[in-house]
Amino acid sequence: MSCCINKPFTPTSIAVTPSSVLISNITHNSLRTRRTRGSVAYPGFKTHAVNWVCNNGVGLSKKKRYGFVVFAGFLELPLLPFPPDQVLVPSETKTLHLFEARYLKLLDECLFKKKKLFVHFVLDPIVVSSTSSEASFAARYGCLVVIDKVEQLDVGALVTIRGIGRVTLVKFAKSEPFLEGVVLPLQDNVPQNESEISSKVLELKEALHGLNSLEIKLKAGKDAPLQTQTANSLEWALKEPSLDCEESFIPSFAERVSFSALQNMSGSTQSEMLKLQEEKLKAMDMKETEERLEFSLSFVKNRVSMTAAKLAIQSLNMK
C-alpha cells in the first residue's frame, strides 16, 4: 500500500561529517578537501569518488581497497535525497513519481543490479560558514528501502517502496548519473530485559489493533484504501523480512514493531502531519528499543483519543 506521491530532492553538493553527510556547494574542478568546523567538505561533486570515510563509532573490520576505507558488512547502494519533512521510518511505505532521466537510471540500477534496494535519506539545512552565501545541508536519517512495486507511466514511473531499517552513510562512491554511497546498518542496542521488551511489544500491538479498528470506522473517501497504513506496517513488522542482504541490515522484531506505530492516517490535519514528522525524527534518533516502544505506545494512545473524538463528531454530523 502506498501513502503519498513524493519527488526526490536535488542537492547541489557533498561533504562528510563524523555524524552525518553534508551537502554543500561543490564545483566540478577540484578534488581537494577543505576543513569546516569538524567536517570535511568536498569541492568536487561531479567526481566519481570521495577518498574519505568516517566510522561513526561502528565497530566493524575495515580495509583499504582502491584508495577507500571499506567495511565488512557494508552495502554500496544508490541514494535518493528528500527534504526534512519527508523522513521515512522502517516499515513505512511511500509512493514516488520518478520521471527525471537520472532517477529512472537509478530505478534501473536498483531493479537489475542492486536487488531492488536503495537508500532514502533527508537533508537538513545547516550553516557551514558565516561567510558563505550558498545553501548547505546535512544528510541524515538514512533508511534502507526495497522496491515493492513499479507502475510504468507515460512520463516516468510510480514506484512503491518499503522502509526496512536505519543505515548510516559513511562514504560517497559516485555522483553521476545519480548519487551512490557506502552504508552501514544502524540497529538498537541489545536489550537487557527481554521479558520487558516482549511485554511492551504485546501492549503496543494491542493498541495498534485498537487504533486500526477506529481508523476504519471513520468516514473515508471513495478512493481510500481498505487497509490502513497502520495495519499495513504492523503486518509487515510482524513477519521476518525476506531480503537478499546481510541480516545486520534487518531490524529485530521488537524494533520493527516499535516503528510501525508512526504512520500517516487518512484525514489527518496539517498540524497532525507535522506532529507525526517530529515524532518520526525522535524515533529515528533513539537507540533503545524499550524507549521507542514506550514512546510509540504513548503516541498511539494519544491517536486513539483523537480518533475517538473524530468518530464522535462524525456520528453527530450523521444524525
Phi, psi and chi 1 to 4 in degrees:
 res  aa     phi    psi   chi1   chi2   chi3   chi4
   1 MET       -  137.8 -179.3 -175.1   70.1      -
   2 SER  -102.0  160.4   61.1      -      -      -
   3 CYS  -114.4  -30.8   62.6      -      -      -
   4 CYS  -169.2  167.2   54.2      -      -      -
   5 ILE  -106.0  125.5  -63.3  177.9      -      -
   6 ASN  -128.5  156.9  -70.0  -85.9      -      -
   7 LYS  -117.2  140.9  -62.7  177.9 -178.8  178.6
   8 PRO   -62.6  156.3  -19.7   32.2      -      -
   9 PHE   -97.1  137.6 -179.2   80.3      -      -
  10 THR  -102.0  108.9  -56.4      -      -      -
  11 PRO   -80.1  165.9   31.0  -33.9      -      -
  12 THR  -104.2  -16.9   57.3      -      -      -
  13 SER  -166.1  174.9   55.8      -      -      -
  14 ILE  -135.2  143.8  -56.2  175.3      -      -
  15 ALA  -155.2  171.4      -      -      -      -
  16 VAL  -129.7  135.4 -177.3      -      -      -
  17 THR  -118.9  166.9   71.5      -      -      -
  18 PRO   -62.6  -22.8  -27.4   36.5      -      -
  19 SER  -113.8   -8.8   60.5      -      -      -
  20 SER  -162.7 -178.9   63.5      -      -      -
  21 VAL  -108.4  137.1  174.4      -      -      -
  22 LEU  -106.2  131.2  178.0   71.7      -      -
  23 ILE  -106.3  117.2  -50.8  -63.7      -      -
  24 SER  -141.5 -173.3   57.8      -      -      -
  25 ASN   -67.6  130.1  176.0   59.6      -      -
  26 ILE  -138.4  136.6  -68.2 -178.5      -      -
  27 THR  -101.7  173.0   64.3      -      -      -
  28 HIS   -84.9  -16.8  176.9   67.3      -      -
  29 ASN   -89.6  -16.3  -60.7  -36.5      -      -
  30 SER  -126.9  141.7  176.3      -      -      -
  31 LEU  -105.4   -3.8  -87.7  173.1      -      -
  32 ARG   -70.7  145.4  -67.4  175.8  -61.5  172.3
  33 THR   -96.3  155.9   62.7      -      -      -
  34 ARG  -129.8  137.3   66.3  178.2 -174.1  -87.7
  35 ARG   -82.4  135.7  -65.7  -79.1  173.5  179.5
  36 THR  -142.6   93.7   59.0      -      -      -
  37 ARG    47.2   62.5  -66.5 -173.5 -179.5 -179.1
  38 GLY    84.6    5.6      -      -      -      -
  39 SER  -127.1  170.5   67.2      -      -      -
  40 VAL  -122.5  112.6  179.1      -      -      -
  41 ALA   -94.8  140.2      -      -      -      -
  42 TYR  -111.4  111.9  -67.1   92.2      -      -
  43 PRO   -82.3   35.4   -2.3   19.5      -      -
  44 GLY  -138.5   54.7      -      -      -      -
  45 PHE   -59.0  -34.4 -179.8   70.8      -      -
  46 LYS   -77.9   -7.7  -64.4  -67.2 -175.1  178.7
  47 THR   -74.6  166.1   60.6      -      -      -
  48 HIS   -99.5    5.1  -70.4  -91.8      -      -
  49 ALA  -160.1  149.2      -      -      -      -
  50 VAL  -125.2  114.6  174.4      -      -      -
  51 ASN   -85.9   63.3 -172.0   16.2      -      -
  52 TRP  -159.0  143.9 -171.7   83.6      -      -
  53 VAL  -150.2  149.6   66.6      -      -      -
  54 CYS  -125.2  141.3  102.0      -      -      -
  55 ASN   -77.1  -22.6 -168.8  -12.1      -      -
  56 ASN    57.6   22.9  -71.9  -22.7      -      -
  57 GLY    80.6    5.8      -      -      -      -
  58 VAL   -79.0  124.7  179.1      -      -      -
  59 GLY   -85.9   74.6      -      -      -      -
  60 LEU  -122.8  153.2  -66.0  175.5      -      -
  61 SER   -68.3  150.5   61.5      -      -      -
  62 LYS  -143.2  158.7   55.2 -175.1  179.1  179.6
  63 LYS  -153.8  161.4   58.1 -177.0  177.9  179.5
  64 LYS   -83.5  137.7  -72.3  -82.9 -172.8  177.2
  65 ARG  -152.2  120.6 -178.1 -175.2  -61.5  170.7
  66 TYR    52.9   38.4  -54.6  121.0      -      -
  67 GLY    85.8   -1.3      -      -      -      -
  68 PHE  -112.7  156.5  -67.4  119.3      -      -
  69 VAL   -94.8  119.2  180.0      -      -      -
  70 VAL  -119.7  159.9  -63.0      -      -      -
  71 PHE  -118.2  146.1  -65.3   83.5      -      -
  72 ALA   -68.0  133.9      -      -      -      -
  73 GLY    86.4   19.3      -      -      -      -
  74 PHE   -97.1  165.9   71.7   93.4      -      -
  75 LEU  -128.3  139.4  -73.6  176.2      -      -
  76 GLU  -107.0  113.9 -175.3  171.3  -40.2      -
  77 LEU  -136.6  158.0  -66.6  171.5      -      -
  78 PRO   -61.9  149.6  -24.5   35.2      -      -
  79 LEU  -121.1  135.2  -48.5  170.9      -      -
  80 LEU  -124.7  114.3 -154.5   54.1      -      -
  81 PRO   -89.3  147.5   31.3  -32.4      -      -
  82 PHE  -136.8  160.9  -69.8   82.9      -      -
  83 PRO   -69.5  165.2   21.3  -31.2      -      -
  84 PRO   -59.8  -24.5  -23.8   33.8      -      -
  85 ASP   -86.8   13.2   62.8  -11.9      -      -
  86 GLN  -127.7   38.4  -67.5 -172.3   30.0      -
  87 VAL   -63.2  141.6   63.1      -      -      -
  88 LEU  -113.9  130.9 -174.9   80.1      -      -
  89 VAL  -105.5  156.5  -61.0      -      -      -
  90 PRO   -53.8  139.5  -28.9   37.1      -      -
  91 SER    88.3  -16.0   79.3      -      -      -
  92 GLU   -80.1  148.1 -176.4  179.2    1.6      -
  93 THR  -110.2  154.2   60.7      -      -      -
  94 LYS  -152.4  146.5  177.0 -173.4  -74.0 -171.0
  95 THR  -110.5  127.6  -62.8      -      -      -
  96 LEU  -109.8  140.9  -48.7  173.3      -      -
  97 HIS  -102.0  104.5 -178.4 -163.4      -      -
  98 LEU  -101.2  126.2  -57.6 -178.4      -      -
  99 PHE  -141.0  -19.5   55.2   87.3      -      -
 100 GLU   -68.8  147.7  -70.2 -173.3   38.6      -
 101 ALA   -56.8  -41.9      -      -      -      -
 102 ARG   -66.3  -35.5   55.9 -179.4  163.5  169.8
 103 TYR   -75.9  -29.6  -65.2  136.5      -      -
 104 LEU   -70.0  -32.6  -66.2  176.7      -      -
 105 LYS   -67.4  -38.9  -71.2 -179.9 -179.4  178.3
 106 LEU   -60.5  -43.1  179.6  149.1      -      -
 107 LEU   -60.4  -46.2  177.6   59.6      -      -
 108 ASP   -61.0  -41.9  -76.0  -16.5      -      -
 109 GLU   -59.6  -43.8  178.2   82.0    3.5      -
 110 CYS   -66.4  -42.9  -64.5      -      -      -
 111 LEU   -70.0  -37.5  -68.9  174.9      -      -
 112 PHE  -108.3  -15.7  -60.1  111.7      -      -
 113 LYS  -128.9  -18.7  -63.9 -178.0 -179.5  179.9
 114 LYS  -117.8   20.6  -61.0  -63.4 -176.5 -179.9
 115 LYS    57.5   35.6  -56.9  172.1 -177.4  177.2
 116 LYS    68.1   20.1  -61.5 -175.7  178.1 -178.6
 117 LEU  -109.1  144.4  -58.6  173.5      -      -
 118 PHE  -156.2 -178.6   67.9   89.0      -      -
 119 VAL  -117.1  127.1  173.6      -      -      -
 120 HIS   -97.0  127.2  177.5  -62.8      -      -
 121 PHE  -143.1  163.0   69.0   97.0      -      -
 122 VAL  -114.9  156.0  -60.5      -      -      -
 123 LEU  -112.8  123.0  -61.8  173.4      -      -
 124 ASP  -101.4  127.1  -79.7  -19.9      -      -
 125 PRO   -67.8  135.2   22.1  -30.6      -      -
 126 ILE  -138.8  167.7   64.3  169.6      -      -
 127 VAL  -103.5  116.8  176.5      -      -      -
 128 VAL   -91.2  -43.3  176.4      -      -      -
 129 SER  -145.3  136.2  171.7      -      -      -
 130 SER   -68.4  -17.8   58.0      -      -      -
 131 THR   -91.2  -11.3   60.7      -      -      -
 132 SER   -90.2  135.1  175.0      -      -      -
 133 SER   -98.7   -0.1   60.3      -      -      -
 134 GLU   -95.3  149.7  -69.1  150.2  -21.5      -
 135 ALA   -71.4  141.1      -      -      -      -
 136 SER  -130.0  150.8  -62.5      -      -      -
 137 PHE  -138.7  145.9  -57.6   86.6      -      -
 138 ALA  -101.2  128.6      -      -      -      -
 139 ALA   -87.4  116.3      -      -      -      -
 140 ARG  -135.9  175.4  -59.6 -168.6  176.3  103.1
 141 TYR    54.9   50.7  -54.8  111.8      -      -
 142 GLY   -69.4  138.5      -      -      -      -
 143 CYS  -135.6  122.7 -173.9      -      -      -
 144 LEU   -67.7  130.7  176.2   66.9      -      -
 145 VAL  -126.8  156.9  -56.7      -      -      -
 146 VAL  -120.7  141.9   63.0      -      -      -
 147 ILE   -80.7  119.6  -63.5  172.7      -      -
 148 ASP   -91.1  -35.3  -82.1  -14.2      -      -
 149 LYS  -155.9  143.5  179.6 -178.2  177.1 -177.2
 150 VAL  -129.2  126.2  177.0      -      -      -
 151 GLU  -117.0  114.3  179.3 -176.0  -11.3      -
 152 GLN   -70.9  136.5  -63.5  -65.5  -26.7      -
 153 LEU  -119.4  171.4  -57.8  176.4      -      -
 154 ASP   -61.0  -36.0  -68.9  -22.3      -      -
 155 VAL  -122.3  101.9  179.5      -      -      -
 156 GLY    80.0 -147.8      -      -      -      -
 157 ALA  -153.8  149.0      -      -      -      -
 158 LEU   -93.1  124.8  -71.5 -178.0      -      -
 159 VAL  -122.0  117.9 -177.5      -      -      -
 160 THR   -93.9  126.1  -57.3      -      -      -
 161 ILE  -120.6  159.6   60.3  174.3      -      -
 162 ARG  -127.6  128.1  168.9   83.9   67.0  179.1
 163 GLY   -70.8  132.9      -      -      -      -
 164 ILE  -104.9  -61.0  -56.9  -59.8      -      -
 165 GLY  -160.2  160.8      -      -      -      -
 166 ARG   -72.5  145.8  -66.3  171.2  -63.6  169.6
 167 VAL  -137.4  160.2  -65.0      -      -      -
 168 THR  -117.2  134.8 -178.8      -      -      -
 169 LEU   -87.3  119.6  176.1   57.5      -      -
 170 VAL  -108.6  -14.9  -66.2      -      -      -
 171 LYS  -164.4  137.1 -179.4 -176.4   66.2  179.3
 172 PHE   -85.0  132.9  -78.3   96.6      -      -
 173 ALA   -98.2  -34.9      -      -      -      -
 174 LYS  -162.5  165.1   68.5  175.9 -173.5  178.6
 175 SER  -125.9   -7.7   59.3      -      -      -
 176 GLU  -128.7  138.8  -64.9  -67.6  -16.6      -
 177 PRO   -79.6   -6.0   30.2  -35.8      -      -
 178 PHE  -145.6  165.7   48.4   80.6      -      -
 179 LEU   -69.4  140.9  -69.8  174.8      -      -
 180 GLU  -144.7  141.5 -171.4  165.0  -67.0      -
 181 GLY  -153.1  172.0      -      -      -      -
 182 VAL   -95.6  130.0  174.0      -      -      -
 183 VAL  -126.4  151.7  -64.3      -      -      -
 184 LEU  -120.4  151.1  -68.1  170.8      -      -
 185 PRO   -73.2  147.2   26.7  -34.1      -      -
 186 LEU  -120.1  118.0  -77.3  178.6      -      -
 187 GLN  -127.0  161.5  -69.5 -164.6   13.6      -
 188 ASP   -63.4  158.6  -72.0  -18.0      -      -
 189 ASN   -62.5  151.6  -63.6  -32.5      -      -
 190 VAL   -66.4  120.9  178.1      -      -      -
 191 PRO   -66.5  144.9   24.5  -33.0      -      -
 192 GLN   -86.4  -29.3  -59.5  -61.3  -44.8      -
 193 ASN  -117.5   89.9 -167.5  -25.4      -      -
 194 GLU   -64.5  -37.3  -70.0  -71.9   -7.9      -
 195 SER   -65.7  -37.7   60.7      -      -      -
 196 GLU   -67.3  -40.1 -174.2   67.1   22.3      -
 197 ILE   -61.7  -45.9  -67.3  -67.9      -      -
 198 SER   -60.7  -39.8  -62.5      -      -      -
 199 SER   -64.4  -41.8  175.1      -      -      -
 200 LYS   -71.8  -33.8  -68.2 -174.6 -177.7  -59.7
 201 VAL   -62.8  -45.0  165.6      -      -      -
 202 LEU   -61.7  -42.7 -179.4   59.4      -      -
 203 GLU   -63.9  -42.2 -172.9  176.9    2.3      -
 204 LEU   -67.4  -40.2  179.8   57.3      -      -
 205 LYS   -59.3  -44.7  -76.0  168.0   54.5 -179.4
 206 GLU   -63.9  -40.1  -68.4  174.8  -11.0      -
 207 ALA   -64.8  -39.1      -      -      -      -
 208 LEU   -68.2  -37.7  -73.1  170.7      -      -
 209 HIS   -63.1  -40.5  -74.4  -51.4      -      -
 210 GLY   -64.5  -42.6      -      -      -      -
 211 LEU   -63.2  -42.1  175.5   60.5      -      -
 212 ASN   -61.3  -39.9 -177.7   64.2      -      -
 213 SER   -61.7  -38.4  -63.0      -      -      -
 214 LEU   -71.7  -38.6  -68.1  174.9      -      -
 215 GLU   -59.4  -45.1  -82.3 -168.6   71.6      -
 216 ILE   -74.1  -13.2   59.7  179.2      -      -
 217 LYS   -83.2  -20.8  -70.1  179.0 -177.7  178.0
 218 LEU   -63.4  144.9  -80.2  174.2      -      -
 219 LYS   -63.6  117.6 -175.0  176.7 -179.2  179.7
 220 ALA  -107.0  155.1      -      -      -      -
 221 GLY   -70.6  168.3      -      -      -      -
 222 LYS   -61.4  -33.2  -65.6 -179.4  179.9  179.3
 223 ASP   -95.7    7.3  -62.9  -31.8      -      -
 224 ALA   -67.7  138.4      -      -      -      -
 225 PRO   -67.8  150.7   23.4  -32.8      -      -
 226 LEU   -69.4  -31.0  -64.2  177.3      -      -
 227 GLN  -102.3  133.4 -174.1 -174.7   44.6      -
 228 THR   -76.1  159.5   67.8      -      -      -
 229 GLN   -65.5  -32.1  -72.0  178.9 -125.6      -
 230 THR   -60.3  -48.8  -60.4      -      -      -
 231 ALA   -66.1  -39.0      -      -      -      -
 232 ASN   -62.2  -45.7  177.8  -83.9      -      -
 233 SER   -69.2  -40.3  -65.3      -      -      -
 234 LEU   -65.5  -41.4  179.6   59.5      -      -
 235 GLU   -59.2  -41.6 -179.7 -178.7  -12.5      -
 236 TRP   -66.5  -42.3  177.6   86.0      -      -
 237 ALA   -64.5  -30.7      -      -      -      -
 238 LEU   -75.3  -16.0  -65.4  178.2      -      -
 239 LYS  -101.1  153.1  -59.7  176.5 -177.9  177.3
 240 GLU   -77.8  115.9 -172.6   68.6   27.6      -
 241 PRO   -60.5  139.5  -21.4   32.9      -      -
 242 SER  -105.5   96.0  177.7      -      -      -
 243 LEU  -128.5  147.9  -65.9  174.4      -      -
 244 ASP   -90.5   69.1 -168.5    3.8      -      -
 245 CYS  -154.5  172.3   66.8      -      -      -
 246 GLU   -63.7  145.4  -69.2 -163.7   18.6      -
 247 GLU   -60.2  -26.9  -69.1 -175.4    2.4      -
 248 SER   -63.1  -18.3   58.3      -      -      -
 249 PHE   -86.5   -8.3  -77.0   89.5      -      -
 250 ILE  -102.7  119.1  -59.2  175.5      -      -
 251 PRO   -63.2  160.3  -17.2   30.2      -      -
 252 SER   -66.3  164.8   68.5      -      -      -
 253 PHE   -55.0  -49.3  170.1   74.0      -      -
 254 ALA   -64.8  -38.6      -      -      -      -
 255 GLU   -65.7  -41.3 -174.5  174.4  -21.2      -
 256 ARG   -61.2  -45.4  -62.5 -163.4  -57.6  -89.0
 257 VAL   -63.6  -37.7  172.7      -      -      -
 258 SER   -63.1  -28.9   72.5      -      -      -
 259 PHE   -85.8  -22.6  -82.3  110.4      -      -
 260 SER   -66.1  -16.2   65.2      -      -      -
 261 ALA   -75.6  -19.4      -      -      -      -
 262 LEU   -95.0   67.6  -56.7  167.7      -      -
 263 GLN  -122.6  155.5  -51.7  -59.0  -39.0      -
 264 ASN   -68.2  150.2  -70.0  -42.2      -      -
 265 MET  -118.8  140.0  -75.4  179.6   57.8      -
 266 SER   -63.8  140.2   58.1      -      -      -
 267 GLY    82.1    9.2      -      -      -      -
 268 SER   -67.6  143.7  -65.8      -      -      -
 269 THR   -77.8  168.6   64.2      -      -      -
 270 GLN   -62.0  -41.0 -174.4   66.1   26.1      -
 271 SER   -66.4  -35.6   61.6      -      -      -
 272 GLU   -67.9  -36.6  -71.2  170.8  -17.3      -
 273 MET   -69.6  -37.9  -67.1  174.9   67.2      -
 274 LEU   -65.6  -40.0  -71.0  174.1      -      -
 275 LYS   -62.7  -41.2  178.1   65.1  174.4  177.2
 276 LEU   -61.3  -42.2  174.8   61.1      -      -
 277 GLN   -61.0  -40.8  -71.1  -58.4  -43.8      -
 278 GLU   -63.0  -40.8  -66.5  174.0    0.1      -
 279 GLU   -68.3  -36.5  -56.4  -59.1  -89.0      -
 280 LYS   -61.7  -44.7  -75.5 -177.7  178.7 -179.9
 281 LEU   -61.1  -42.3  -66.4  175.5      -      -
 282 LYS   -62.4  -44.5  -66.4  176.4 -176.1  176.6
 283 ALA   -64.9  -37.5      -      -      -      -
 284 MET   -66.7  -28.1  -69.8  -72.5  -83.9      -
 285 ASP   -81.3  -19.4  -79.0  -29.6      -      -
 286 MET   -70.3  146.4  -68.2  178.7 -178.3      -
 287 LYS  -115.2   -7.1  -60.9  178.0 -179.2  178.1
 288 GLU  -111.7  125.2  -56.9  -65.5  -23.5      -
 289 THR   -61.8  -42.6  -54.6      -      -      -
 290 GLU   -61.8  -40.6 -175.0  173.8   -7.8      -
 291 GLU   -61.2  -44.3  178.2 -173.1   10.6      -
 292 ARG   -69.6  -35.8 -167.9 -177.3  -54.6  102.1
 293 LEU   -60.7  -44.8  -74.1  167.7      -      -
 294 GLU   -64.3  -41.8  -67.1  174.1  -12.0      -
 295 PHE   -61.2  -47.2  175.7   82.5      -      -
 296 SER   -67.8  -36.9  -66.6      -      -      -
 297 LEU   -62.7  -43.5 -177.3   59.4      -      -
 298 SER   -62.5  -41.2  175.3      -      -      -
 299 PHE   -62.6  -43.9  177.5   75.0      -      -
 300 VAL   -67.0  -41.6  170.9      -      -      -
 301 LYS   -60.2  -39.4  -72.3  179.7  176.8  179.0
 302 ASN   -65.4  -39.4 -175.7   53.6      -      -
 303 ARG   -66.7  -37.9  -89.5 -161.9  159.5  178.0
 304 VAL   -60.1  -44.0  166.0      -      -      -
 305 SER   -62.6  -44.8  -62.1      -      -      -
 306 MET   -65.9  -40.6  -69.5 -167.7  -59.5      -
 307 THR   -68.3  -38.0  -53.7      -      -      -
 308 ALA   -62.9  -39.2      -      -      -      -
 309 ALA   -65.3  -40.9      -      -      -      -
 310 LYS   -63.6  -37.8  -71.1 -178.9  179.7 -179.1
 311 LEU   -65.0  -39.4  -83.0  171.3      -      -
 312 ALA   -63.6  -42.3      -      -      -      -
 313 ILE   -66.2  -40.5  -65.4  172.6      -      -
 314 GLN   -61.5  -42.2  175.9 -180.0  -65.0      -
 315 SER   -62.8  -40.7  178.5      -      -      -
 316 LEU   -65.7  -39.3  -70.7  174.2      -      -
 317 ASN   -69.1  -23.4  -68.3  -23.7      -      -
 318 MET   -84.9  -12.4  -66.2  176.3   65.3      -
 319 LYS   -79.8      -  -69.5 -178.8  178.6 -179.8
